[in-house]
Every structure is written in C-alpha cells, then in structure tokens.
Amino acid sequence: MSRVLSWGRYPPIPQEAHAIAWRDAARAAWSDAAREHGTTLAFGNGRSYGDSCLAASGHVVQTLPLDRLIAADWQTGVLRAEPGVTLEQILDVAIPRGWMLPVTPGTKYATLGGAIANDVHGKNHHVRGTFGRHVRRFALARSDGSQFECSPDEQAEFFAATIGGLGLTGLILWAEIQLMPIRSSLIDMTSIRFGDLDEFFALSEKLDPLHEYSVAWVDCQSRGSALGRGIFMAGDHATDGPLEVTRRKKRTVPFTLPIPVFNRFTLRAFNELYYQKQQRGEVVAQVGYDAYFYPLDSLLEWNRIYGRAGFQQYQCVVPSATARDATRAILDAIAGSGTGSFLAVLKRCGDLRSPGLLSFPMEGTSLALDFPQRDALNTRLFANLDAIVREAGGRIYPAKDAHMPGADFRAAYPQWQQLEALRDPALLSRFWERTTRT
Ligand SMILES: Cc1cc2nc3c(=O)[nH]c(=O)nc-3n(C[C@H](O)[C@H](O)[C@H](O)COP(=O)(O)OP(=O)(O)OC[C@H]3O[C@@H](n4cnc5c(N)ncnc54)[C@H](O)[C@@H]3O)c2cc1C
C-alpha cells in the first residue's frame, strides 16, 4: 500500500492507496476497501488538483496498474483500454499509426478513467467539445456486484452520469474511445502578442473558427491599460511531416521546497520577461505535439516548487454574455492581490454540448491559474473571485477545486441531485462530502 496526495498537495490529506492490478479482481478489491473503511474512491494518477480525487474515508483504490490496451482498430481509430492507461500510453501507440486523442488536457499523465470522470477539455473545446463526446462505451462495476456496459443507447442514465461524474457512479473497468485522424505529429503554431483583454477577445473571435487549437497565456500581474495582456497561441496539425512519438528530455524537481519560490517580485519579473520574450507581434513556428500540448510535463513533479504548503488552482468559466466584464474584474482582483502564478491560461470555450451530466465547460471564457497555498490570502481572494463568478452566472471546475462553497456548487451544477441519486453508496469523495453536505 502506498500514500498519495492530489496534484496541488492541498488539502494535505494523504490517502492510503489500495492498488488494483486485474479487472477480474477489481470488484472484490474495492468492495473490500469500502467494507473496511465505509466508503472509498477510484484514484487514477492524481492529476486533479484539489479534493475531488480524495476519498472521504482516506482510502482510495488506485487504478494505475490497470494499464492494458484491450483492442484497437487502426482503420477506424476505435480504441478500447483499461482505465489506468495514461494518455501518454495511448499517444505512444496511436500517433505512429496516424491517430491522435480527439481531446487532451494539458498533461499526458492523466488516465483514461480520470479523463472520463472529469470530462476533461483541451485547447480545441471550441471544435470538439469535451472528452466525453468521444467516449463510445465503457463498463461500470457497482458495489452491489452488478457490472454493465454503458453507452448513449444502453444504460444511458449511467453513461451520462459517469461522464464528468467525479468517480461516484461506480468503477470504470474499461472504456472505448474514438480517436482523431492526423497526418503529422507536428503542430503549426502561430503566437500573437496582445496588449489587453479587448485584443484577446478580438483575436479569439477572429481566429478560433480558423484553427483546431487556441489558448492564451495572460500576464496576471499587469494592470491599468495593460490589464489582460498576453500571448495568443493558435495551432493546427501539420498536413505533412512525420508521425513520431516525441521523447523530450525530462527533469525532476528532486524534493519539496520548504517555501514557494513565488512572491510579488519574482512573479512580476517572470511575467514581464515572458511577455517581452516574444519580440515580434506574430511568430509562426512548427513544434512537436509534446511541447505544444504538455509543456509542464517535461518537469516531473513540478508541483513541489510550491513548497510544503502546496497550492490551489482556481479555474472558472463565465458565460459569453458576461465574459468580458467578469474576466476583467477577476484579473483586476488577482493583480491587486499580488499573488498568482507564472501561468494564467485564458481560453474561449465553444457551444458543443457534453453528454455528461456535470460537465464543467460552458460557452464562454475559462481562466485558470495557480496560487501558492497561503490560508488567509487565498480565502480572501477566492471569496472575491467566487462572488464575481457567481454574479456572472459562471462556475468553478471541480477537478481543480479545494475551496468552492457548497451553495455555489449546488447552484452552478443543479444536476448534482441526479448524480447523487445514481451515486454508488460505497463511493464518496472529500469534494462531494464538502459541497453537497454543507
Ligand atoms: C499540468 C496539468 C494540466 C491539466 N490540464 C487540464 C486541462 O487542460 N483540461 C482539463 O480538463 N483538465 C486538466 N487537468 C486536470 C486533469 O486532466 C484531470 O484532473 C484528470 O481527471 C486527472 O486524471 P487522473 O487520471 O490523474 O485522475 P485522478 O485525479 O486520480 O482522479 C480524477 C477522478 O477520476 C476518477 N476516476 C479515476 N479512475 C476511475 C475509474 N477507473 N472509474 C471511475 N472513476 C475513476 C476519480 O475517482 C476522480 O474523481 C490538468 C492537470 C494537470 C496536472
């Protein structure tokens, strides 16, 4: 048995991980954990930041050893795999054969089970929606001993509730997804510097319809007329070139720093440097898919740089109608607080509906950034940000959350009661306990 934390290492509540290595043994293993500890929860690779991947009981069943590819049809791009397979494992076999994940988050170390349970989204949300849209079927095991297949036509209620269902409906034993054809593993990327938030919205409106991928880095320390300045990055799969798995050199943060390396001064200096690094207004380049989608993955265990206290990510989405004013107010509040991270990510989400009951994205604008854990500062700032998001009709991403007030969660995700009705009584996360019972 090992001990695991969520990616933000906050809340600092280590979980006893009971590993499952075989599908046949899965049900017995997790029923045992539930019987001994009341309730449990599946744990993929712990790339969720807050407490949605932590069991209320402190005992999780880790699905990472369930890492087998079961079947693949390279004519049609349909792949069936166990839930502990990572996105990296899928890319390793799919890319040389001309297939790509249709949706990928900013880390390839998430598992298939985790990608479904959080219905993850990526830089092409405006074109392909969430991961759940590309899931064809999966098998679900429940603590009453039942096991069944779910698809849009079979056990449709469980299909919808499990996509974005935060691991609460049962244990996914395998899943089948539809991959996306590509002609090259290279990405044609255009980076454009923008001077303020209005420019971001103008660029996004103009370029999103023309590109598969789009995302922006925003300087969360700039204020006044430069509020919301940043770099917009549009990308497309090259139409010609190799189909190669990239192996970038990896470094590891060797230990957890006693205190975070960030303060008001280092943050401002880094952001200024990054913004000025792009000398020209527009830069066109061809980059490998790994560098484009997973820049942070090259530094293993980078979460340690936030120090022993850990960190929280704040990710919200606000609807299009209120997006400009709300995003401006949020950035203003963050810049005024003097905290925040090097990396603030701004992205317009599209209007494609997810099949999932509790999916996070909505048509509008999403902002995500990290904050070193400082209890008083974060509590004050997050309360301000929450009020702006609430007023704007937006919501916070459970996969990143460790603070959202229960009332905000229940108001922003009114279908939570439908999920609660289908929740397996043996599965309970700290997140669910915190947001639905307080
Ligand atoms: C650097 C970085 C970048 C990221 N970028 C994005 C992004 O761009 N977009 C985005 O949407 N997310 C992003 N994320 C978040 C991450 O993609 C999600 O939190 C993802 O769900 C993590 O997968 P995991 O396998 O680590 O699952 P975990 O974090 O371990 O668990 C997540 C959920 O999956 C459930 N689960 C896992 N396996 C199973 C199973 N077999 N059956 C049932 N439930 C299961 C768990 O119970 C839990 O509720 C990012 C995270 C990092 C660290």
The ligand as an SDF file (V2000), in Angstrom:
LIG
                    3D

 53 58  0  0  0  0  0  0  0  0999 V2000
   -0.4270   20.0240  -15.6400 C   0  0  0  0  0  0  0  0  0  0  0  0
   -1.9080   19.7310  -15.6680 C   0  0  0  0  0  0  0  0  0  0  0  0
   -2.6630   20.2390  -16.7000 C   0  0  0  0  0  0  0  0  0  0  0  0
   -4.0370   19.9710  -16.7610 C   0  0  0  0  0  0  0  0  0  0  0  0
   -4.7630   20.4950  -17.7980 N   0  0  0  0  0  0  0  0  0  0  0  0
   -6.0800   20.2370  -17.8820 C   0  0  0  0  0  0  0  0  0  0  0  0
   -6.8380   20.7170  -18.9870 C   0  0  0  0  0  0  0  0  0  0  0  0
   -6.3120   21.3730  -19.8900 O   0  0  0  0  0  0  0  0  0  0  0  0
   -8.1620   20.4000  -19.0410 N   0  0  0  0  0  0  0  0  0  0  0  0
   -8.7580   19.6340  -18.0740 C   0  0  0  0  0  0  0  0  0  0  0  0
   -9.9620   19.3620  -18.1910 O   0  0  0  0  0  0  0  0  0  0  0  0
   -8.0720   19.1710  -17.0190 N   0  0  0  0  0  0  0  0  0  0  0  0
   -6.7430   19.4510  -16.9090 C   0  0  0  0  0  0  0  0  0  0  0  0
   -6.0220   18.9620  -15.8490 N   0  0  0  0  0  0  0  0  0  0  0  0
   -6.7130   18.1370  -14.8530 C   0  0  0  0  0  0  0  0  0  0  0  0
   -6.6290   16.6380  -15.1620 C   0  0  0  0  0  0  0  0  0  0  0  0
   -6.6650   16.4100  -16.5410 O   0  0  0  0  0  0  0  0  0  0  0  0
   -7.8490   15.9490  -14.5500 C   0  0  0  0  0  0  0  0  0  0  0  0
   -7.9310   16.2120  -13.1810 O   0  0  0  0  0  0  0  0  0  0  0  0
   -7.8480   14.4330  -14.7920 C   0  0  0  0  0  0  0  0  0  0  0  0
   -9.1050   13.9370  -14.4270 O   0  0  0  0  0  0  0  0  0  0  0  0
   -6.7590   13.7350  -13.9810 C   0  0  0  0  0  0  0  0  0  0  0  0
   -6.7620   12.3580  -14.2860 O   0  0  0  0  0  0  0  0  0  0  0  0
   -6.1520   11.2760  -13.2940 P   0  0  0  0  0  0  0  0  0  0  0  0
   -6.0630   10.0180  -14.0560 O   0  0  0  0  0  0  0  0  0  0  0  0
   -4.9080   11.7860  -12.6860 O   0  0  0  0  0  0  0  0  0  0  0  0
   -7.3050   11.1040  -12.2530 O   0  0  0  0  0  0  0  0  0  0  0  0
   -7.3860   11.4390  -10.6870 P   0  0  0  0  0  0  0  0  0  0  0  0
   -7.0230   12.8700  -10.4950 O   0  0  0  0  0  0  0  0  0  0  0  0
   -6.6160   10.4310   -9.9130 O   0  0  0  0  0  0  0  0  0  0  0  0
   -8.9320   11.2250  -10.4670 O   0  0  0  0  0  0  0  0  0  0  0  0
   -9.8520   12.0670  -11.1060 C   0  0  0  0  0  0  0  0  0  0  0  0
  -11.2540   11.4950  -10.9840 C   0  0  0  0  0  0  0  0  0  0  0  0
  -11.3400   10.3180  -11.7600 O   0  0  0  0  0  0  0  0  0  0  0  0
  -11.9700    9.3000  -11.0250 C   0  0  0  0  0  0  0  0  0  0  0  0
  -11.5110    8.0180  -11.5760 N   0  0  0  0  0  0  0  0  0  0  0  0
  -10.2610    7.6630  -11.8920 C   0  0  0  0  0  0  0  0  0  0  0  0
  -10.2520    6.3930  -12.3560 N   0  0  0  0  0  0  0  0  0  0  0  0
  -11.5280    5.9470  -12.3480 C   0  0  0  0  0  0  0  0  0  0  0  0
  -12.1740    4.7090  -12.6870 C   0  0  0  0  0  0  0  0  0  0  0  0
  -11.4950    3.6710  -13.1370 N   0  0  0  0  0  0  0  0  0  0  0  0
  -13.5010    4.6200  -12.5130 N   0  0  0  0  0  0  0  0  0  0  0  0
  -14.2360    5.6640  -12.0330 C   0  0  0  0  0  0  0  0  0  0  0  0
  -13.6750    6.8400  -11.7030 N   0  0  0  0  0  0  0  0  0  0  0  0
  -12.3480    6.9820  -11.8480 C   0  0  0  0  0  0  0  0  0  0  0  0
  -11.5340    9.5720   -9.5890 C   0  0  0  0  0  0  0  0  0  0  0  0
  -12.4000    8.9870   -8.6500 O   0  0  0  0  0  0  0  0  0  0  0  0
  -11.6000   11.0950   -9.5600 C   0  0  0  0  0  0  0  0  0  0  0  0
  -12.9220   11.5140   -9.2940 O   0  0  0  0  0  0  0  0  0  0  0  0
   -4.6490   19.1900  -15.7550 C   0  0  0  0  0  0  0  0  0  0  0  0
   -3.8750   18.6710  -14.7010 C   0  0  0  0  0  0  0  0  0  0  0  0
   -2.5180   18.9300  -14.6590 C   0  0  0  0  0  0  0  0  0  0  0  0
   -1.6890   18.3770  -13.5230 C   0  0  0  0  0  0  0  0  0  0  0  0
  1  2  1  0
  2  3  1  0
  2 52  2  0
  3  4  2  0
  4  5  1  0
  4 50  1  0
  5  6  2  0
  6  7  1  0
  6 13  1  0
  7  8  2  0
  7  9  1  0
  9 10  1  0
 10 11  2  0
 10 12  1  0
 12 13  2  0
 13 14  1  0
 14 15  1  0
 14 50  1  0
 15 16  1  0
 16 17  1  0
 16 18  1  0
 18 19  1  0
 18 20  1  0
 20 21  1  0
 20 22  1  0
 22 23  1  0
 23 24  1  0
 24 25  2  0
 24 26  1  0
 24 27  1  0
 27 28  1  0
 28 29  2  0
 28 30  1  0
 28 31  1  0
 31 32  1  0
 32 33  1  0
 33 34  1  0
 33 48  1  0
 34 35  1  0
 35 36  1  0
 35 46  1  0
 36 37  1  0
 36 45  1  0
 37 38  2  0
 38 39  1  0
 39 40  1  0
 39 45  2  0
 40 41  1  0
 40 42  2  0
 42 43  1  0
 43 44  2  0
 44 45  1  0
 46 47  1  0
 46 48  1  0
 48 49  1  0
 50 51  2  0
 51 52  1  0
 52 53  1  0
M  END
$$$$
